[in-house]
Amino acid sequence: MRPNDLPGIRDLPLFRSMDEASFAELMNAAYLQKFPRQVDLILEGEPADFLYVVIEGCVELFSRHAGRETTLGMVVPVSSFILAAVIRDAVYLMSGRTTEASRILMIPSENIRAIFEKDGAFARAIVRELALDFRVMIKEYKNLKLRPGIERLANRLLRLHDQNAAAGSFMLPYDKKTLASILGMTPENLSRGFATLRAYGVDVAGNTVTIADVDDLRAFAKMNPLIDQ
């Protein structure tokens, strides 16, 4: 760990309020490493040896079963993942791989658990992080259960539009196959969904999406703050 990396890491919500000595103890045990794209970081079913924090780049969380594979989420800076498995000293329920060159902070799980037991501020920050993760998961579950695929696509496009402060056009952050998997759709259904949304001003050229009438698409998408916020 280089000294000039520490201030940025210290300012993350997970570490911001913890005792200075506890933070130093964690960082003395941690690694900040660069990984090329398509590197497997974790494999489901294996012990959770490290807590991972994405500092730069992107990590895809995915799972396989009976010959099928699905994307469960994309972790972008600055976010941690696999925190619940680390705290419970359990196995990973998901696999994770880099989708682009990434800088990843890796903190040994046993150090996380040790500091959790003795640093109240750090323990409270972990609880807040887990609570946030739980609420995000519930919203994604509601999105999958309560909406047809075309509405899930419309809402995801609006979310990406707003995140990019776009004036009508933005780039998809990942390929369409990954987008389809995140939305619980097949690539074929995603293509049909884009075709249907043309009537609401959505045009797609490669990975560039243009929304001619954002208000019209919002009316179709039926955005709900209890799902989409």
C-alpha atoms as one frame of an Amber mdcrd trajectory, in Angstrom:
protein
   0.000   0.000   0.000   1.465   3.337  -1.058   1.108   6.236   1.413  -0.594
   8.436  -1.208  -3.372   5.825  -1.578  -4.389   6.042   2.083  -6.300   9.374
   2.200  -8.729   8.323  -0.533  -9.371   4.967   1.137  -9.741   6.596   4.561
 -12.479   8.823   3.153 -14.667   5.880   2.068 -17.870   5.552   4.159 -16.800
   2.132   5.423 -13.559   3.489   6.953 -14.263   7.181   7.510 -15.405   7.082
  11.143 -13.230   4.280  12.520 -10.405   4.771  15.000  -7.076   5.808  13.452
  -5.221   2.901  15.040  -7.823   0.446  13.734  -7.554   1.907  10.244  -3.762
   1.636  10.328  -4.030  -1.985  11.450  -6.343  -2.822   8.529  -4.194  -1.041
   5.975  -1.031  -2.756   7.202  -2.682  -6.057   6.317  -4.280  -4.877   3.046
  -3.209  -5.038  -0.600  -4.061  -2.557  -3.330  -3.546  -4.397  -6.603  -4.063
  -3.804 -10.292  -5.814  -6.513 -12.309  -6.314  -6.749 -16.080  -9.790  -7.420
 -17.492 -11.377 -10.857 -17.275  -9.547 -11.937 -14.126 -11.505 -14.143 -11.719
 -11.246 -12.580  -8.257 -13.601 -14.862  -6.332 -15.380 -18.157  -7.027 -18.712
 -19.103  -5.470 -18.437 -21.868  -2.912 -14.932 -20.898  -1.829 -14.152 -19.356
   1.597 -14.359 -15.567   1.833 -10.688 -14.815   2.467 -10.779 -11.104   1.608
 -13.059  -8.094   1.571 -12.802  -6.403  -1.837 -13.215  -2.687  -2.549 -13.300
  -1.496  -6.161 -11.192   1.673  -6.356 -10.983   1.868 -10.160 -12.531  -0.228
 -12.919 -15.500  -2.598 -12.671 -16.245  -6.071 -11.312 -19.040  -8.316 -12.563
 -20.729 -10.527  -9.958 -22.194 -13.670 -11.509 -23.319 -17.201 -10.750 -23.498
 -20.524 -12.596 -25.868 -23.465 -12.182 -26.695 -26.480 -14.342 -24.840 -25.105
 -17.341 -26.423 -21.660 -17.105 -24.769 -18.378 -16.094 -26.320 -15.098 -14.999
 -24.983 -11.670 -14.080 -26.123 -10.579 -10.614 -24.602  -7.124 -10.521 -21.827
  -4.783 -11.558 -19.616  -3.230  -8.868 -18.218   0.182  -9.774 -16.039   2.609
  -7.797 -16.082   3.128  -5.004 -17.879   0.084  -3.589 -17.144  -3.012  -1.538
 -18.479  -6.468  -2.248 -18.847  -9.784  -0.412 -19.054  -7.977   2.949 -21.759
 -10.300   4.357 -19.692 -13.423   3.606 -16.663 -11.819   5.261 -18.522 -10.936
   8.468 -20.160 -14.380   8.692 -16.923 -16.205   7.794 -18.940 -17.994   5.104
 -18.350 -19.077   1.520 -18.947 -16.804  -1.449 -22.437 -17.107  -2.932 -21.299
 -15.378  -6.129 -18.275 -15.305  -8.381 -16.589 -12.072  -9.430 -14.368 -11.047
 -12.346 -12.995  -7.787 -13.648 -14.597  -6.442 -16.815 -11.826  -3.902 -17.397
  -8.449  -3.031 -15.923  -9.168  -2.427 -12.231  -7.541  -1.376  -8.974  -8.883
  -3.471  -6.117  -8.296  -3.068  -2.391  -8.103  -6.489  -0.692  -8.348  -6.727
   3.099  -8.000 -10.132   4.816 -11.313 -11.255   6.284  -9.858 -12.185   9.671
  -8.601  -8.619  10.094 -12.017  -7.206   9.212 -13.699  -9.440  11.805 -11.124
  -8.604  14.470 -11.576  -4.829  14.027 -15.367  -5.295  13.831 -15.292  -6.740
  17.365 -13.318  -3.921  18.955 -14.066  -0.743  16.956 -17.660   0.389  17.461
 -17.561   3.051  14.754 -16.330   0.525  12.206 -18.993  -1.979  13.273 -21.715
   0.647  12.811 -20.340   1.534   9.354 -20.487  -2.157   8.385 -24.100  -2.401
   9.581 -25.008   0.668   7.502 -23.275  -0.827   4.451 -25.070  -4.162   4.855
 -28.397  -2.379   5.352 -27.852  -0.429   2.142 -26.946  -3.619   0.264 -30.099
  -5.302   1.590 -32.346  -2.459   0.442 -30.735  -2.449  -3.010 -31.311  -6.203
  -3.242 -34.992  -5.855  -2.261 -35.523  -3.160  -4.885 -33.905  -5.319  -7.569
 -36.047  -8.282  -6.501 -39.219  -6.168  -6.696 -38.130  -4.915 -10.112 -37.757
  -8.497 -11.378 -40.994  -9.775  -9.814 -43.355  -6.871 -10.463 -42.410  -5.673
 -13.941 -42.331  -7.232 -17.394 -38.992  -7.160 -19.190 -39.847  -4.153 -21.353
 -40.562  -2.006 -18.267 -37.361  -3.205 -16.583 -35.437  -2.139 -19.682 -37.148
   1.259 -19.825 -36.411   1.968 -16.168 -32.780   0.865 -16.486 -32.291   3.191
 -19.461 -33.811   6.083 -17.535 -31.566   5.338 -14.558 -28.474   5.294 -16.778
 -29.653   8.489 -18.473 -30.006  10.267 -15.117 -26.704   8.923 -13.765 -24.911
  10.311 -16.805 -26.697  13.679 -16.556 -27.408  13.030 -20.202 -29.039  15.479
 -22.559 -30.706  12.677 -24.484 -27.725  10.423 -25.314 -25.399   8.198 -23.286
 -23.249   5.092 -23.602 -24.256   1.742 -22.148 -21.673   0.909 -19.446 -21.444
  -2.738 -20.532 -22.346  -4.919 -23.496 -25.939  -5.829 -24.326 -25.536  -9.473
 -23.345 -24.565  -8.395 -19.829 -27.404  -5.867 -19.725 -29.873  -8.591 -20.712
 -28.586 -10.886 -17.959 -28.857  -8.154 -15.302 -32.457  -7.490 -16.362 -33.400
 -11.178 -16.355 -33.922 -11.192 -20.136 -32.507 -13.164 -23.025 -30.455 -11.223
 -25.608 -33.287 -11.846 -28.098 -35.889 -10.375 -25.746 -33.617  -7.401 -25.110
 -33.404  -6.720 -28.858 -37.188  -6.926 -29.125 -37.461  -4.616 -26.124 -35.281
  -1.975 -27.775 -37.408  -2.287 -30.916 -40.609  -1.762 -28.899 -39.178   1.291
 -27.166 -38.596   3.015 -30.495 -42.233   4.109 -30.225 -41.227   5.996 -27.069
 -38.283   7.794 -28.637 -35.500   5.306 -27.819 -32.856   4.769 -30.496 -29.846
   2.467 -30.135 -26.722   2.530 -32.303 -24.091   0.122 -31.019 -23.685   1.021
 -27.336 -25.032   4.564 -27.752 -28.596   5.144 -26.574 -30.558   8.244 -27.533
 -33.837   9.132 -25.823 -35.744  11.695 -27.856 -38.522  12.263 -25.305 -37.511
  11.455 -21.734 -40.927  12.395 -20.303 -42.698  10.031 -22.692 -40.400   7.176
 -21.675 -40.889   7.985 -17.971 -44.654   7.777 -18.403 -44.301   4.349 -20.029
 -41.795   3.083 -17.430 -44.012   3.915 -14.415 -41.025   4.784 -12.252 -41.543
   4.090  -8.556 -39.278   5.563  -5.842 -39.761   2.385  -3.767 -38.072   0.449
  -6.593 -36.031   2.895  -8.642 -34.650   5.512  -6.259
